[in-house]
């Protein structure tokens, strides 16, 4: 199975992946094709460790989808050598075309349209450490980035609602997302993401005063965060900061994603 968007999964799929987080992994034979655009130091670190923990070999293919070769030709030539592809590629259309051509699972390690593995890990944290997503008041702050779009998709898959605070021009009609410009109240967790270049004029940084008005919720800034951009303050000074250790969940959740994609 492919995981390009969280909307590719069902409620059952997500719960099955999360169930695998606490299940001791068994060794899996085979080789993963690994292509990683950009830095992504946390995602890169934890995926490589997950490969090692599962006993999977991996071959790095830099700029794998940047070639002018047709996606069907890439898949046809390379599928015999690999059990899976884990790809970080900004060109989502190219990633989607390759996934449609290959007979192997493709995992989106981040594209321009989504960051499914990161959001599955963060949502697992909310579900297991804070309160069930069904009853959680989740606020997304800022422009609709790939991370926040993946939260929209997960809300639809798991049938819970999120509030997304952003400028009116970015509002959309989505069944599980309430877009607002005003400050919501009684929020349990606020999630931010880095702002795309050129959107600064339309958004206000999250302040400690905003958090106070929302009832001092937990704060999960998706790294890398910028103080003075999406945040006006150092999150280390805020008692509700989710903390660095929260991102340790990337490893067990990504391991579970690999297992589920390979083993079903």
Phi and psi in degrees as GROMACS dihedral restraints (atoms count N, CA, C in turn):
[ dihedral_restraints ]
;  ai    aj    ak    al  type     phi  dphi    fc
    3     4     5     6     1   -98.2    20    10
    4     5     6     7     1   148.5    20    10
    6     7     8     9     1  -127.7    20    10
    7     8     9    10     1    86.3    20    10
    9    10    11    12     1   -97.4    20    10
   10    11    12    13     1   -39.7    20    10
   12    13    14    15     1  -126.9    20    10
   13    14    15    16     1   155.1    20    10
   15    16    17    18     1   -68.9    20    10
   16    17    18    19     1   -21.1    20    10
   18    19    20    21     1   -70.2    20    10
   19    20    21    22     1   -10.0    20    10
   21    22    23    24     1   -73.2    20    10
   22    23    24    25     1   -16.2    20    10
   24    25    26    27     1  -100.7    20    10
   25    26    27    28     1   159.3    20    10
   27    28    29    30     1  -102.7    20    10
   28    29    30    31     1   171.0    20    10
   30    31    32    33     1   -55.4    20    10
   31    32    33    34     1   -42.5    20    10
   33    34    35    36     1   -62.5    20    10
   34    35    36    37     1   -41.7    20    10
   36    37    38    39     1   -60.1    20    10
   37    38    39    40     1   -48.4    20    10
   39    40    41    42     1   -61.6    20    10
   40    41    42    43     1   -45.2    20    10
   42    43    44    45     1   -65.2    20    10
   43    44    45    46     1   -35.6    20    10
   45    46    47    48     1   -67.3    20    10
   46    47    48    49     1   -40.3    20    10
   48    49    50    51     1   -62.1    20    10
   49    50    51    52     1   -46.7    20    10
   51    52    53    54     1   -64.3    20    10
   52    53    54    55     1   -34.7    20    10
   54    55    56    57     1   -62.4    20    10
   55    56    57    58     1   -32.6    20    10
   57    58    59    60     1   -71.6    20    10
   58    59    60    61     1   -17.6    20    10
   60    61    62    63     1   -58.8    20    10
   61    62    63    64     1   -38.1    20    10
   63    64    65    66     1  -100.4    20    10
   64    65    66    67     1    10.2    20    10
   66    67    68    69     1   -99.5    20    10
   67    68    69    70     1   126.0    20    10
   69    70    71    72     1   -55.9    20    10
   70    71    72    73     1   128.7    20    10
   72    73    74    75     1   -74.5    20    10
   73    74    75    76     1   146.7    20    10
   75    76    77    78     1  -104.4    20    10
   76    77    78    79     1   160.5    20    10
   78    79    80    81     1   -70.8    20    10
   79    80    81    82     1   139.3    20    10
   81    82    83    84     1  -123.3    20    10
   82    83    84    85     1   129.8    20    10
   84    85    86    87     1   -86.4    20    10
   85    86    87    88     1   154.9    20    10
   87    88    89    90     1   126.6    20    10
   88    89    90    91     1   177.6    20    10
   90    91    92    93     1  -126.7    20    10
   91    92    93    94     1   136.9    20    10
   93    94    95    96     1   -99.9    20    10
   94    95    96    97     1   134.1    20    10
   96    97    98    99     1   -84.5    20    10
   97    98    99   100     1   125.6    20    10
   99   100   101   102     1  -125.1    20    10
  100   101   102   103     1   115.7    20    10
  102   103   104   105     1  -130.9    20    10
  103   104   105   106     1   126.0    20    10
  105   106   107   108     1  -134.7    20    10
  106   107   108   109     1   105.8    20    10
  108   109   110   111     1   -82.1    20    10
  109   110   111   112     1   135.5    20    10
  111   112   113   114     1    80.7    20    10
  112   113   114   115     1  -166.0    20    10
  114   115   116   117     1   -81.7    20    10
  115   116   117   118     1   -71.5    20    10
  117   118   119   120     1    50.8    20    10
  118   119   120   121     1    50.9    20    10
  120   121   122   123     1   -64.2    20    10
  121   122   123   124     1   -33.6    20    10
  123   124   125   126     1   -73.5    20    10
  124   125   126   127     1   -48.8    20    10
  126   127   128   129     1   -63.2    20    10
  127   128   129   130     1   -40.1    20    10
  129   130   131   132     1   -63.9    20    10
  130   131   132   133     1   -45.8    20    10
  132   133   134   135     1   -58.1    20    10
  133   134   135   136     1   -48.9    20    10
  135   136   137   138     1   -77.0    20    10
  136   137   138   139     1   -32.7    20    10
  138   139   140   141     1   -66.4    20    10
  139   140   141   142     1   -44.0    20    10
  141   142   143   144     1   -62.6    20    10
  142   143   144   145     1   -40.1    20    10
  144   145   146   147     1   -65.5    20    10
  145   146   147   148     1   -37.6    20    10
  147   148   149   150     1   -63.3    20    10
  148   149   150   151     1   -41.6    20    10
  150   151   152   153     1   -57.1    20    10
  151   152   153   154     1   -46.5    20    10
  153   154   155   156     1   -65.5    20    10
  154   155   156   157     1   -41.8    20    10
  156   157   158   159     1   -63.5    20    10
  157   158   159   160     1   -30.9    20    10
  159   160   161   162     1   -90.1    20    10
  160   161   162   163     1    -3.0    20    10
  162   163   164   165     1    76.5    20    10
  163   164   165   166     1    19.2    20    10
  165   166   167   168     1   -87.4    20    10
  166   167   168   169     1   132.0    20    10
  168   169   170   171     1   -76.4    20    10
  169   170   171   172     1   156.1    20    10
  171   172   173   174     1  -143.7    20    10
  172   173   174   175     1   142.4    20    10
  174   175   176   177     1  -117.4    20    10
  175   176   177   178     1   123.2    20    10
  177   178   179   180     1   -81.5    20    10
  178   179   180   181     1   129.4    20    10
  180   181   182   183     1  -121.4    20    10
  181   182   183   184     1    83.4    20    10
  183   184   185   186     1   -57.0    20    10
  184   185   186   187     1   135.7    20    10
  186   187   188   189     1    53.8    20    10
  187   188   189   190     1    39.2    20    10
  189   190   191   192     1   -50.4    20    10
  190   191   192   193     1   -45.8    20    10
  192   193   194   195     1   -96.2    20    10
  193   194   195   196     1     9.1    20    10
  195   196   197   198     1   -82.8    20    10
  196   197   198   199     1   -13.2    20    10
  198   199   200   201     1   -66.8    20    10
  199   200   201   202     1   156.7    20    10
  201   202   203   204     1   -81.3    20    10
  202   203   204   205     1    -1.3    20    10
  204   205   206   207     1   -65.8    20    10
  205   206   207   208     1   144.3    20    10
  207   208   209   210     1   -62.8    20    10
  208   209   210   211     1   145.9    20    10
  210   211   212   213     1   -60.2    20    10
  211   212   213   214     1   -38.4    20    10
  213   214   215   216     1   -66.6    20    10
  214   215   216   217     1   -32.7    20    10
  216   217   218   219     1   -72.7    20    10
  217   218   219   220     1   -41.7    20    10
  219   220   221   222     1   -57.5    20    10
  220   221   222   223     1   -48.1    20    10
  222   223   224   225     1   -65.0    20    10
  223   224   225   226     1   -42.4    20    10
  225   226   227   228     1   -62.4    20    10
  226   227   228   229     1   -39.1    20    10
  228   229   230   231     1   -79.1    20    10
  229   230   231   232     1   -33.4    20    10
  231   232   233   234     1   -98.9    20    10
  232   233   234   235     1   -23.5    20    10
  234   235   236   237     1   -51.9    20    10
  235   236   237   238     1   -37.6    20    10
  237   238   239   240     1   -62.9    20    10
  238   239   240   241     1   -18.0    20    10
  240   241   242   243     1   -97.3    20    10
  241   242   243   244     1   -13.3    20    10
  243   244   245   246     1  -130.6    20    10
  244   245   246   247     1   151.1    20    10
  246   247   248   249     1   -92.6    20    10
  247   248   249   250     1   -21.7    20    10
  249   250   251   252     1  -163.9    20    10
  250   251   252   253     1   156.5    20    10
  252   253   254   255     1  -119.9    20    10
  253   254   255   256     1   128.8    20    10
  255   256   257   258     1  -117.5    20    10
  256   257   258   259     1   115.7    20    10
  258   259   260   261     1  -132.6    20    10
  259   260   261   262     1   130.7    20    10
  261   262   263   264     1  -108.6    20    10
  262   263   264   265     1   112.5    20    10
  264   265   266   267     1  -147.1    20    10
  265   266   267   268     1   121.2    20    10
  267   268   269   270     1   -65.5    20    10
  268   269   270   271     1   -32.4    20    10
  270   271   272   273     1   -79.8    20    10
  271   272   273   274     1    92.1    20    10
  273   274   275   276     1   -65.3    20    10
  274   275   276   277     1   -35.4    20    10
  276   277   278   279     1   -62.1    20    10
  277   278   279   280     1   -40.1    20    10
  279   280   281   282     1   -66.0    20    10
  280   281   282   283     1   -42.2    20    10
  282   283   284   285     1   -61.6    20    10
  283   284   285   286     1   -43.0    20    10
  285   286   287   288     1   -64.8    20    10
  286   287   288   289     1   -40.0    20    10
  288   289   290   291     1   -64.6    20    10
  289   290   291   292     1   -39.4    20    10
  291   292   293   294     1   -66.6    20    10
  292   293   294   295     1   -43.0    20    10
  294   295   296   297     1   -60.6    20    10
  295   296   297   298     1   -34.5    20    10
  297   298   299   300     1   -71.0    20    10
  298   299   300   301     1   -17.8    20    10
  300   301   302   303     1   -98.5    20    10
  301   302   303   304     1   -25.2    20    10
  303   304   305   306     1   -89.4    20    10
  304   305   306   307     1   156.3    20    10
  306   307   308   309     1   -96.9    20    10
  307   308   309   310     1     4.1    20    10
  309   310   311   312     1  -108.8    20    10
  310   311   312   313     1   155.6    20    10
  312   313   314   315     1   -63.5    20    10
  313   314   315   316     1   142.3    20    10
  315   316   317   318     1  -121.0    20    10
  316   317   318   319     1   126.6    20    10
  318   319   320   321     1  -109.4    20    10
  319   320   321   322     1   127.0    20    10
  321   322   323   324     1   -82.4    20    10
  322   323   324   325     1   107.9    20    10
  324   325   326   327     1   -87.3    20    10
  325   326   327   328     1     7.0    20    10
  327   328   329   330     1   140.3    20    10
  328   329   330   331     1   133.5    20    10
  330   331   332   333     1  -137.7    20    10
  331   332   333   334     1  -177.7    20    10
  333   334   335   336     1   -66.5    20    10
  334   335   336   337     1   -20.4    20    10
  336   337   338   339     1  -103.7    20    10
  337   338   339   340     1   -12.8    20    10
  339   340   341   342     1  -170.3    20    10
  340   341   342   343     1   160.0    20    10
  342   343   344   345     1  -137.0    20    10
  343   344   345   346     1    67.8    20    10
  345   346   347   348     1   -62.9    20    10
  346   347   348   349     1   -38.4    20    10
  348   349   350   351     1   -69.3    20    10
  349   350   351   352     1   -40.4    20    10
  351   352   353   354     1   -61.2    20    10
  352   353   354   355     1   -45.5    20    10
  354   355   356   357     1   -71.3    20    10
  355   356   357   358     1   -35.2    20    10
  357   358   359   360     1   -60.9    20    10
  358   359   360   361     1   -37.2    20    10
  360   361   362   363     1   -70.3    20    10
  361   362   363   364     1   -44.0    20    10
  363   364   365   366     1   -67.3    20    10
  364   365   366   367     1   -38.9    20    10
  366   367   368   369     1   -67.9    20    10
  367   368   369   370     1   -35.1    20    10
  369   370   371   372     1   -62.0    20    10
  370   371   372   373     1   -38.7    20    10
  372   373   374   375     1   -61.3    20    10
  373   374   375   376     1   -47.7    20    10
  375   376   377   378     1   -60.4    20    10
  376   377   378   379     1   -47.1    20    10
  378   379   380   381     1   -63.6    20    10
  379   380   381   382     1   -38.9    20    10
  381   382   383   384     1   -98.9    20    10
  382   383   384   385     1   -25.3    20    10
  384   385   386   387     1  -107.0    20    10
  385   386   387   388     1   -22.8    20    10
  387   388   389   390     1  -109.7    20    10
  388   389   390   391     1   -77.2    20    10
  390   391   392   393     1  -164.6    20    10
  391   392   393   394     1   160.1    20    10
  393   394   395   396     1   -55.2    20    10
  394   395   396   397     1   140.0    20    10
  396   397   398   399     1   -59.0    20    10
  397   398   399   400     1   -30.4    20    10
  399   400   401   402     1   -58.9    20    10
  400   401   402   403     1   -32.0    20    10
  402   403   404   405     1  -110.3    20    10
  403   404   405   406     1     0.0    20    10
  405   406   407   408     1   -81.9    20    10
  406   407   408   409     1   142.0    20    10
  408   409   410   411     1   -96.7    20    10
  409   410   411   412     1   101.8    20    10
  411   412   413   414     1  -102.9    20    10
  412   413   414   415     1   129.0    20    10
  414   415   416   417     1  -116.6    20    10
  415   416   417   418     1   128.1    20    10
  417   418   419   420     1  -102.1    20    10
  418   419   420   421     1   133.1    20    10
  420   421   422   423     1  -121.4    20    10
  421   422   423   424     1   120.1    20    10
  423   424   425   426     1   116.9    20    10
  424   425   426   427     1  -173.3    20    10
  426   427   428   429     1   -64.1    20    10
  427   428   429   430     1   155.7    20    10
  429   430   431   432     1   -75.0    20    10
  430   431   432   433     1    81.6    20    10
  432   433   434   435     1   -77.7    20    10
  433   434   435   436     1   179.3    20    10
  435   436   437   438     1   -60.4    20    10
  436   437   438   439     1   -39.4    20    10
  438   439   440   441     1   -63.6    20    10
  439   440   441   442     1   -48.5    20    10
  441   442   443   444     1   -70.1    20    10
  442   443   444   445     1   -30.7    20    10
  444   445   446   447     1   -64.5    20    10
  445   446   447   448     1   -37.9    20    10
  447   448   449   450     1   -66.1    20    10
  448   449   450   451     1   -32.7    20    10
  450   451   452   453     1   -65.3    20    10
  451   452   453   454     1   -39.4    20    10
  453   454   455   456     1   -57.3    20    10
  454   455   456   457     1   -46.0    20    10
  456   457   458   459     1   -65.4    20    10
  457   458   459   460     1   -42.5    20    10
  459   460   461   462     1   -64.6    20    10
  460   461   462   463     1   -37.7    20    10
  462   463   464   465     1   -58.8    20    10
  463   464   465   466     1   -40.4    20    10
  465   466   467   468     1   -68.7    20    10
  466   467   468   469     1   -42.3    20    10
  468   469   470   471     1   -65.1    20    10
  469   470   471   472     1   -43.3    20    10
  471   472   473   474     1   -95.5    20    10
  472   473   474   475     1     1.2    20    10
  474   475   476   477     1    59.9    20    10
  475   476   477   478     1    54.0    20    10
  477   478   479   480     1  -130.1    20    10
  478   479   480   481     1   171.2    20    10
  480   481   482   483     1  -115.2    20    10
  481   482   483   484     1   146.8    20    10
  483   484   485   486     1  -126.6    20    10
  484   485   486   487     1   153.5    20    10
  486   487   488   489     1  -105.2    20    10
  487   488   489   490     1   128.9    20    10
  489   490   491   492     1  -116.7    20    10
  490   491   492   493     1   113.1    20    10
  492   493   494   495     1   -92.2    20    10
  493   494   495   496     1   114.7    20    10
  495   496   497   498     1  -162.0    20    10
  496   497   498   499     1   170.2    20    10
  498   499   500   501     1   -60.7    20    10
  499   500   501   502     1   145.9    20    10
  501   502   503   504     1   -55.8    20    10
  502   503   504   505     1   -33.9    20    10
  504   505   506   507     1   -65.0    20    10
  505   506   507   508     1   -16.3    20    10
  507   508   509   510     1   -99.1    20    10
  508   509   510   511     1     3.6    20    10
  510   511   512   513     1   -71.9    20    10
  511   512   513   514     1   143.3    20    10
  513   514   515   516     1  -131.9    20    10
  514   515   516   517     1   168.1    20    10
  516   517   518   519     1   -98.1    20    10
  517   518   519   520     1   104.5    20    10
  519   520   521   522     1  -134.1    20    10
  520   521   522   523     1   139.3    20    10
  522   523   524   525     1   -66.8    20    10
  523   524   525   526     1   -30.4    20    10
  525   526   527   528     1  -111.2    20    10
  526   527   528   529     1    13.3    20    10
  528   529   530   531     1  -126.8    20    10
  529   530   531   532     1   127.9    20    10
  531   532   533   534     1  -107.2    20    10
  532   533   534   535     1   108.4    20    10
  534   535   536   537     1   -84.0    20    10
  535   536   537   538     1   133.4    20    10
  537   538   539   540     1  -141.5    20    10
  538   539   540   541     1   159.1    20    10
  540   541   542   543     1  -103.8    20    10
  541   542   543   544     1   -27.7    20    10
  543   544   545   546     1   -80.9    20    10
  544   545   546   547     1   165.5    20    10
  546   547   548   549     1   -81.0    20    10
  547   548   549   550     1   122.5    20    10
  549   550   551   552     1   -76.1    20    10
  550   551   552   553     1   163.8    20    10
  552   553   554   555     1  -121.1    20    10
  553   554   555   556     1   166.0    20    10
  555   556   557   558     1    54.8    20    10
  556   557   558   559     1    52.8    20    10
  558   559   560   561     1   -97.9    20    10
  559   560   561   562     1   142.7    20    10
  561   562   563   564     1   -93.0    20    10
  562   563   564   565     1   -36.0    20    10
  564   565   566   567     1  -149.3    20    10
  565   566   567   568     1   137.9    20    10
  567   568   569   570     1  -112.7    20    10
  568   569   570   571     1   131.7    20    10
  570   571   572   573     1  -119.1    20    10
  571   572   573   574     1   127.2    20    10
  573   574   575   576     1  -116.6    20    10
  574   575   576   577     1   168.1    20    10
  576   577   578   579     1  -145.5    20    10
  577   578   579   580     1   161.5    20    10
  579   580   581   582     1   -61.6    20    10
  580   581   582   583     1   143.8    20    10
  582   583   584   585     1   -85.2    20    10
  583   584   585   586     1   134.4    20    10
  585   586   587   588     1   -63.2    20    10
  586   587   588   589     1   147.2    20    10
  588   589   590   591     1   -58.6    20    10
  589   590   591   592     1   135.0    20    10
  591   592   593   594     1    97.2    20    10
  592   593   594   595     1    -4.2    20    10
  594   595   596   597     1  -102.5    20    10
  595   596   597   598     1     0.5    20    10
  597   598   599   600     1   -58.0    20    10
  598   599   600   601     1   -34.6    20    10
  600   601   602   603     1   -69.3    20    10
  601   602   603   604     1   -17.4    20    10
  603   604   605   606     1  -102.0    20    10
  604   605   606   607     1    -4.0    20    10
  606   607   608   609     1  -133.1    20    10
  607   608   609   610     1   152.8    20    10
  609   610   611   612     1  -109.7    20    10
  610   611   612   613     1   138.7    20    10
  612   613   614   615     1   -62.5    20    10
  613   614   615   616     1   150.4    20    10
  615   616   617   618     1   -73.5    20    10
  616   617   618   619     1   131.4    20    10
  618   619   620   621     1  -115.7    20    10
  619   620   621   622     1   165.8    20    10
  621   622   623   624     1   -65.1    20    10
  622   623   624   625     1   -30.5    20    10
  624   625   626   627     1   -65.4    20    10
  625   626   627   628     1   -40.3    20    10
  627   628   629   630     1   -58.9    20    10
  628   629   630   631     1   -45.6    20    10
  630   631   632   633     1   -63.6    20    10
  631   632   633   634     1   -37.7    20    10
  633   634   635   636     1   -62.5    20    10
  634   635   636   637     1   -42.7    20    10
  636   637   638   639     1   -65.0    20    10
  637   638   639   640     1   -28.2    20    10
  639   640   641   642     1   -86.8    20    10
  640   641   642   643     1     2.4    20    10
  642   643   644   645     1    93.8    20    10
  643   644   645   646     1    24.3    20    10
  645   646   647   648     1    55.5    20    10
  646   647   648   649     1    58.7    20    10
  648   649   650   651     1   -72.6    20    10
  649   650   651   652     1   169.0    20    10
  651   652   653   654     1   -65.3    20    10
  652   653   654   655     1   145.6    20    10
  654   655   656   657     1  -118.2    20    10
  655   656   657   658     1   123.8    20    10
  657   658   659   660     1  -122.5    20    10
  658   659   660   661     1    90.6    20    10
  660   661   662   663     1   -81.9    20    10
  661   662   663   664     1   121.8    20    10
  663   664   665   666     1   -69.2    20    10
  664   665   666   667     1   119.5    20    10
  666   667   668   669     1   -75.9    20    10
  667   668   669   670     1   155.1    20    10
  669   670   671   672     1   -77.9    20    10
  670   671   672   673     1   128.0    20    10
  672   673   674   675     1   -98.0    20    10
  673   674   675   676     1   157.0    20    10
  675   676   677   678     1  -122.3    20    10
  676   677   678   679     1   119.2    20    10
  678   679   680   681     1   -76.4    20    10
  679   680   681   682     1   126.4    20    10
  681   682   683   684     1    99.8    20    10
  682   683   684   685     1    -3.1    20    10
  684   685   686   687     1  -119.0    20    10
  685   686   687   688     1   -91.2    20    10
  687   688   689   690     1   -77.3    20    10
  688   689   690   691     1   -22.9    20    10
  690   691   692   693     1  -120.9    20    10
  691   692   693   694     1   139.1    20    10
  693   694   695   696     1   -94.4    20    10
  694   695   696   697     1    -1.3    20    10
  696   697   698   699     1  -142.6    20    10
  697   698   699   700     1   165.6    20    10
  699   700   701   702     1   -79.1    20    10
  700   701   702   703     1   116.6    20    10
  702   703   704   705     1   -62.0    20    10
  703   704   705   706     1   -20.0    20    10
  705   706   707   708     1   -64.7    20    10
  706   707   708   709     1   -19.6    20    10
  708   709   710   711     1   -88.7    20    10
  709   710   711   712     1    -5.1    20    10
  711   712   713   714     1   -98.3    20    10
  712   713   714   715     1   122.5    20    10
  714   715   716   717     1   -59.4    20    10
  715   716   717   718     1   -24.6    20    10
  717   718   719   720     1   -91.3    20    10
  718   719   720   721     1     6.9    20    10
  720   721   722   723     1   -58.0    20    10
  721   722   723   724     1   130.9    20    10
  723   724   725   726     1   -62.6    20    10
  724   725   726   727     1   -25.6    20    10
  726   727   728   729     1    91.0    20    10
  727   728   729   730     1   162.4    20    10
  729   730   731   732     1   -64.9    20    10
  730   731   732   733     1   -36.3    20    10
  732   733   734   735     1   -66.7    20    10
  733   734   735   736     1   -20.2    20    10
  735   736   737   738     1   -58.0    20    10
  736   737   738   739     1   -35.4    20    10
  738   739   740   741     1   -75.0    20    10
  739   740   741   742     1    -6.6    20    10
  741   742   743   744     1   -62.7    20    10
  742   743   744   745     1   -20.9    20    10
  744   745   746   747     1   -67.4    20    10
  745   746   747   748     1   -16.9    20    10
  747   748   749   750     1   -55.7    20    10
  748   749   750   751     1   -41.0    20    10
  750   751   752   753     1   -64.5    20    10
  751   752   753   754     1   -55.9    20    10
  753   754   755   756     1   -65.5    20    10
  754   755   756   757     1   -32.8    20    10
  756   757   758   759     1   -72.7    20    10
  757   758   759   760     1   -42.5    20    10
  759   760   761   762     1   -65.3    20    10
  760   761   762   763     1   -36.0    20    10
  762   763   764   765     1   -61.0    20    10
  763   764   765   766     1   -42.9    20    10
  765   766   767   768     1   -65.3    20    10
  766   767   768   769     1   -38.1    20    10
  768   769   770   771     1   -61.8    20    10
  769   770   771   772     1   -46.0    20    10
  771   772   773   774     1   -60.1    20    10
  772   773   774   775     1   -45.4    20    10
  774   775   776   777     1   -62.0    20    10
  775   776   777   778     1   -43.5    20    10
  777   778   779   780     1   -67.3    20    10
  778   779   780   781     1   -40.6    20    10
  780   781   782   783     1   -66.4    20    10
  781   782   783   784     1   -35.8    20    10
  783   784   785   786     1   -85.4    20    10
  784   785   786   787     1   -35.3    20    10
  786   787   788   789     1  -101.7    20    10
  787   788   789   790     1   -14.9    20    10
